Each structure stands twice: as C-alpha cells, then as structure tokens.
Amino acid sequence: MSAMPLVAEGLTRRFGGLTAVGDVSLTLAVGELHAVIGPNGAGKSTLVNLLAGEMEPSAGRILLGGRNVTRWPAWRRARGRPGQGGIGRSFQKTNVMRDLTVLENVRLAAQVAHGFHARSWLRSPRGAVPAALAALERVGLADEAERVAGTLSHGQLRLLELAMVLATDPAVLLLDEPLAGMGPEESERLAALLRTLAREHALLLIEHDMDVVFAVADVLTVMVEGRVLERGPPAAIRASAAVREAYLGHAIA
C-alpha cells in the first residue's frame, strides 16, 4: 500500500461549548505501534470513535489508504477499499454474543466482513470458516472453538473480541483498552501478540497500563483536555517534564 493506511488531519469534535477533541493529527503506519495515553477525560475514546466512524468530526479529515473517508459510516470504513482492508476496532467493554460458540462469534464477524448480513449467518460464505479458524489460532483460542463464549474467562473474552476483529481482515486496528481487567500473565501474552500484530497492521492502542504501553509502543501521543500535549518515542515521553506534570507524575521514574 503506497499511501499510509490511516491519516487524521486536524480532527476536532465539539459537544456544544465543550471541545472533546481539538485539532488532533496523527498517522498510523504498518510496523509501528502507536499508543495514545492521557488522563480520564482526555478525549482518547472520542478520538477512536472519530477514526472508526462512530461519530463525525466537527472539523478535520480522515484518510484511509489515501482516500478521504471522513463522512463514511463505521460499516463502510470497516470494509475499506477493495484489496486494501478497512478499520477494525475493539471496545472498552467486551462485545461478544455469549450464547454462541467461540467459532460462531468469529465466523459471524468474518462473514459480515464479506458482505453477508448477520441474519444470514447459517448460510456461511466460502472462506468465512477458514478466516475464523485462522483468527482464533492467531490469538491462541483455537482449542476453545466449540466452547460457548459465555463460559470463557474474562481474559479469553478479550482475546475472542480481538479474534473477531482480525477475522474481518483489517488494514488498521483501533484497540481501546484491550488489556482491561486482565491479570499479569494474560497481559504479558497479549502485549507480545500486539507487537506481532503491529508488524502487519497499522495499530493504535489506547491503554492505561503504563508498563505495557512503554514496553510495546513505538510512538506515543499524549492527550490532555482533548489536545495533543506531546508525541514521540517512549524514551522522549518518559523524559518529558511537561508530560510528567500533566499526567504521568512519578509513575515512570
């Protein structure tokens, strides 16, 4: 892909007199894990919603594979352009169908990405099951394919949601707190997986676990009150007096 997978230019979102995101620009590139950090209310999740198409910006534009998709709805961004892949995102709260099996959840995501309506899930299109199985293998849940999703642990549910995202074959991954509620061992395994995924996807990570963020990120954007305070590699962010004062304090000493 010659153009950067995802470019945001001057994104702004206002709610009345409140500016939740103000003039934010960033570029997501394959091979680079880009983490966005900041205190609660900094505008991180709103930024993800803007990039994914869950809400429209008040100003600015978004380019996906070089094409202006600013007014595209979420479903169209998820499919992207033919041959280039779209945007896949996860949510802060686990979003799976607990009464279906693990494989059925991922298969449904795969076939929706192929253009089949969710209500037609019994008529699985060719390629949906192999795509689902490959996604489960990727996140380490292949052995759990026939389990009912509601019986999984919290950490496994987070991995299932990631598998559902991967099954759509996205070019861009927007992951909103994927490690939330995980224990240390689960977090370590998922962090390693994120590093691997960043080699093949443009990946944006929202995460509050600073140990993980500084271990896996190539680039960090620090947001405060809806605006970018600073951007740079982990070492530069760790050394920034402005970032320490606004957000990190002594947590990264």
Residue pairs with C-beta under 8 A, 6 or more apart in sequence:
1 30
1 65
1 84
1 171
2 66
3 63
3 65
3 66
4 27
4 28
4 29
4 63
4 66
4 202
5 28
5 29
5 30
5 64
5 65
5 85
5 171
5 172
5 201
5 202
6 27
6 28
6 51
6 62
6 63
6 64
6 87
6 171
6 172
6 202
6 204
7 26
7 27
7 28
7 62
7 63
8 24
8 25
8 26
8 27
8 50
8 51
8 60
8 61
8 62
8 63
9 25
9 60
9 61
9 62
9 63
10 23
10 24
10 25
10 59
10 60
10 61
11 21
11 23
11 24
11 25
11 47
11 50
11 51
11 57
11 59
11 60
11 61
11 62
12 19
12 21
12 22
12 23
12 24
12 57
12 58
12 59
12 60
13 19
13 20
13 21
13 43
13 46
13 50
13 55
13 57
13 58
14 20
14 58
19 226
20 43
20 46
20 226
21 43
21 46
21 47
21 50
21 57
21 226
21 227
22 43
22 225
22 226
22 227
23 59
23 60
23 227
23 228
24 43
24 47
24 60
24 223
24 226
24 227
24 228
25 60
25 228
26 34
26 36
26 204
26 221
26 228
26 231
28 34
28 172
28 202
28 203
28 204
29 202
30 171
30 199
30 200
30 201
30 202
31 198
31 199
32 198
32 202
32 203
32 218
32 219
33 194
33 195
33 198
33 203
33 205
33 216
33 217
33 218
33 219
34 202
34 203
34 204
34 205
34 217
34 218
34 219
34 220
34 221
35 204
35 205
35 206
35 207
35 213
35 216
35 217
35 219
35 220
35 221
36 44
36 47
36 204
36 205
36 206
36 220
36 221
36 222
36 223
37 44
37 206
37 207
37 208
37 210
37 213
37 220
37 221
37 222
37 223
37 247
38 44
38 222
38 223
38 224
38 229
38 247
39 224
39 246
39 247
41 225
42 223
42 224
42 225
42 226
43 223
43 225
43 226
43 227
44 176
44 206
44 223
45 92
45 176
45 206
46 55
46 226
47 223
48 54
48 89
48 174
48 176
48 204
48 206
49 55
50 56
50 57
50 62
51 62
51 87
51 174
51 204
52 74
52 77
52 78
52 87
52 89
52 174
53 69
53 72
53 73
53 74
53 75
53 76
53 77
53 78
53 87
54 74
56 70
56 71
57 70
60 70
61 68
61 70
62 68
62 69
62 70
63 69
64 72
64 77
64 80
64 81
64 84
64 86
64 87
64 171
64 172
65 80
65 81
65 84
65 171
67 81
69 76
69 77
76 86
77 86
77 87
78 86
78 87
78 88
78 113
78 168
78 170
79 86
79 113
79 115
80 86
80 87
80 170
80 171
84 171
85 169
85 170
85 171
85 172
86 168
86 170
86 171
86 172
87 170
87 171
87 172
87 174
88 165
88 166
88 168
88 170
88 172
88 173
88 174
89 165
89 173
89 174
89 175
89 176
90 161
90 162
90 165
90 174
90 175
90 176
90 178
91 161
91 176
92 176
92 177
92 180
94 154
94 157
94 158
94 160
94 161
95 161
96 105
96 149
96 157
96 160
96 161
96 164
97 104
97 105
97 108
97 149
98 148
98 149
98 150
99 148
99 149
99 150
100 108
100 148
100 149
101 145
101 146
101 147
101 148
101 149
102 136
102 141
102 144
102 145
102 146
102 147
102 148
102 149
102 152
102 160
103 129
103 132
103 133
103 136
103 145
103 146
104 121
105 149
105 160
105 163
105 164
106 132
106 135
106 136
106 160
106 163
106 164
106 167
107 121
107 124
107 128
107 129
107 132
107 167
108 118
108 121
108 164
109 132
109 164
109 165
109 167
109 168
110 127
110 128
110 129
110 131
110 132
110 135
110 167
110 168
111 120
111 121
111 124
111 125
111 128
112 118
112 168
113 167
113 168
113 169
114 125
114 127
114 128
116 123
116 125
116 128
131 167
131 169
132 163
132 167
133 142
133 145
134 167
135 163
135 164
135 166
135 167
136 142
136 144
136 145
136 163
138 163
138 166
138 193
139 159
139 160
139 162
139 163
139 166
139 193
140 159
140 189
140 193
141 156
141 159
141 160
141 163
144 152
144 156
149 157
149 160
152 160
154 181
154 182
155 181
155 182
155 183
155 186
155 190
158 178
158 179
158 180
158 181
158 182
158 186
158 190
159 190
161 178
162 175
162 178
162 190
162 193
165 173
165 175
166 197
170 201
171 201
171 202
172 201
172 202
172 203
172 204
173 197
173 201
173 202
173 203
173 204
174 204
175 194
175 203
175 204
175 205
175 206
175 207
176 206
177 206
177 207
177 208
178 190
178 194
178 205
178 207
179 186
179 187
179 190
179 191
179 207
179 209
179 212
180 208
182 190
187 209
187 212
191 212
191 215
191 216
194 203
194 205
194 216
195 216
197 203
198 216
198 218
205 213
205 216
205 217
207 213
210 248
210 251
210 252
213 220
213 234
214 220
214 234
214 238
214 252
217 234
218 233
218 234
219 231
219 232
219 233
220 231
220 232
220 233
220 234
220 237
221 228
221 230
221 231
222 228
222 229
222 230
222 231
222 237
222 240
222 243
222 246
222 247
223 229
224 246
224 247
229 242
229 243
229 246
229 247
230 236
230 237
230 240
230 242
230 243
232 240
237 243
238 248
238 252
244 250
244 252
